[in-house]
Amino acid sequence: MFADKPIARLGVKVLFLAAAGVSGLIAQSNPLVAGAFLVLSIVLGVFDYLLSERISTLVVERITGILEAVYHCCEFGAEDDARAAVFAPSRYRRGTLHQIGRYYPTNRYSSFRKGLSTSKGIVGLCFRSGQRCYEVIRMESSFKEHLVSKWGFTRDEAEQVKIRRSYLAIPLFDSYGKTLGVAYFDSMKEDTFTPGAIDNLTKGCVPLSTWVR
């Protein structure tokens, strides 16, 4: 597919900028030709926007498909109430991670709609350290304190977080070992993420790196 090729998107951008630049250069000597190049640059700009929207949709579809496959491979049951999501750095807000798509299978977004700081949560810890992180919350009374002392939330932020019993964050790397994002899983049961399930999830999430970069 055309939208699958990053080089195609780059080509459209180059043509768009070239047409806009040429129209400006010849505007003084030949307004008619300049106008034609200006129209061409507008058309290419619209096409670039539509292409970027298509690419965004395609990326979300691919990521959701991989999460779905990994999720079902581990045979999570309804009693686990397990969720899966992918987080990656924002292009517009430094130090912020945004959820790509929605949680699978609940089709919901994270409660941190404006993004999650890389300094907060098990997702932020995983992203900063480049290490797989796993936590089980056995005592509900200590959960809020855990959020503050270990995961970097303020007390006000901690009050907004709904407790889940087990948390797993898996780093996603490029070919050079740079952390591109985080595959995140949580569950309402303490024993959902067995050693076998964690290994399967880690292996199954490797293809996500292609779509997060």
Buried (B, 14 or more C-beta within 10 A) or exposed (E): EEBEEEEBBEEBBEBBEBBBEBBEEBBEEEEEEBEBBBEBBBEBBEEBEEBBEBBEEBBBEBBBEBBEEBBEEBEBEEEBBBBBBBBBBBEEEEEBBBBBBBBBBEEEEBEBEEBBBBBBBBBBBBBEEEEBBBBBBEEEEEBBEBBEEEBBBEEEBBEEBEEBBBBBBBBBBEEEEEBBBBBBBBBBBEEBBEEEBBEBBBEBBBBBBBBBB
